[in-house]
Every structure is written in C-alpha cells, then in structure tokens.
C-alpha cells in the first residue's frame, strides 16, 4: 500500500482515485470544489482541505487538473513545494512538451522527483488491462512505483528521461485520432448529401480498411527512410491522389458542404505539385509539414 496525495477530482481524477483505492492504496484527495473530494470518501479516500495537506503524508503526489495553469497555481506555492520535497510528483494533467519540461526543471530545482504522464484513454478505461498511460522523466521513480502505474493502466509505459516525451507522443497519437475522426466527418457529409445510408458506407469502409492501413504503414516507413520519390513500389503518385481529390472538392461545392477539411488536404497537394513533386510518392508531402 502506497500513501498517495491526489490533486483533482474531476471526471478523470475521480476514475484514477477510485482505481487507486480499489488497489488498496491510501489516497489523500484535494479538489477545488470540496464536495467532489468528500464524495470520494465513500470509496475510502481521505479528503483534504488543501493541496499541502493532501501531500503531507504521501510518498507520491499525483496531479490531474484541467490544465497546467491550474496546476502551477497550486504546485508553485511555497507550502506545496516544501510538502513535495523528497517525494515523487506525477503530473497527469495534459500539457505540451514545453510545459512538461518547464515543470520538470522546476521540480528538479525544488528537490522533487518528477514524472510527466499522458493518459491515452477516457475515464471509463482507467484500471483496465489494455489501457495505455505514457510516462517520461525519472526512470528510477517509475521503476520504484511501477505497480501503482500498472494498476491505473495495464499497458502503462516509461518512454524516456526527457520530461516532454510523453506529452509529445500524446499530441502525435491524438493527431492520428483526429485525422480519422475528421476524415469520418467529411465522409459522412458526402454520403448523407449523396443519399447513401451509414450502414452501407460502414460495410464498404470495412472492406477498404486493409488498403488504408497498408498505405499508412507504407507512409510511415517511407518518411522514416527518406524514400519519397515515385518508384515502382509507389501505390499512387501525388498527381493521382490530387486527381481523385478534385472529385471530393466538386461534391463539397455542389452539395454546399463545409470545405474546411478538404481545403487542408488541398493546400498540401498544391504546395507539393507547385514544387515539382507531382510524380513523387505521397510521402513527399512530409516535406511540407515543416514551416521553418
Ligand atoms: P474535468 O472533469 O473538467 O475536471 C477538471 C478538474 O480540474 C477538476 O478537478 C476541477 O476542479 C479542476 N480545476 C479546473 N480549473 C481549476 C483551477 N483554476 N484551479 C483548481 N482546480 C481546477 O476534466 P477531466 O476530464 O477530468 O480532465 C482532467 C485532465 O485530464 C485534463 O488535463 C485532461 O486533458 C486530462 N485527460 C482527460 C481525459 C478525459 O477523457 N476526460 C483523457 C485524457 C486526459 P473543480 O471540480 O473545482 O471544477
């Protein structure tokens, strides 16, 4: 059993605290709106009136607040910083790599071990065997408390000692998710405008999914290897993609659909073609993802 201080009893914080309690840990919870911390008392948590009180008897302090502004406003108070000294601080609030690195540097200066985490799941998945939570920062601290992290997510992983690495992966993985979700929004707008029902579309999507998955894997390998010229193994050149893409633009214009998502694709196709990459592999578009 580990004594754990916890700041935050929102949707995610509540799921994390309840899972820690279920695994037998002694959890001292503070939340800005005290009723939410008190409600966790029914599950065995010890509600505390301040973050410093929640940290006082803990070995580990976990923070899960809305954003880093809310978290910094608490952590950077002298009473809290001194209560955290010699302990492990685990930041599970979402942030950018820079905010994670800033907090890691602050913690090091205060004599606090630090792990920055990224929760790759919604609250209902907390505590499940396949749930991924990424951590970066103090390897020693991660190893020491690995069973606590494994209880929160069975697929929890230590990335590396760069405090910002977990946050960077968070943004990359979310980009992947948003790419799919925004693509789905565009697809649904097309089928609805063209009077095709969603079940029919979903059945065809399942058949095309292996083609999409293979194209994605090929893109990752080609960008990694810098192999972006059109060659015998290229599935479709940028010119071929762009020709098919024109049909989507026409449907959007004819049916009065929002062109915002397609415009983003179009901007990248146009940049590549204007710069002489029409006959290159789709992977050549990666050259236009960096602006400086
Ligand atoms: P939430 O339900 O809105 O909870 C937000 C928490 O932050 C509450 O405890 C809230 O306290 C506290 N808070 C907000 N502003 C504050 C302030 N100025 N000072 C002190 N406390 C403040 O949000 P959530 O979904 O649990 O998300 C919490 C964190 O987990 C976020 O960083 C989010 O990105 C991350 N996350 C969430 C999910 C998800 O699916 N929900 C998934 C991955 C990561 P009050 O109760 O007093 O309002």
Boltz pocket constraint, residues with backbone or C-beta under 6 A from the ligand:
constraints:
  - pocket:
      binder: B
      contacts: [[A, 8], [A, 9], [A, 10], [A, 11], [A, 12], [A, 13], [A, 31], [A, 32], [A, 33], [A, 36], [A, 64], [A, 65], [A, 66], [A, 67], [A, 69], [A, 70], [A, 73], [A, 92], [A, 93], [A, 94], [A, 95], [A, 119], [A, 120], [A, 121], [A, 122], [A, 123]]
      max_distance: 6.0
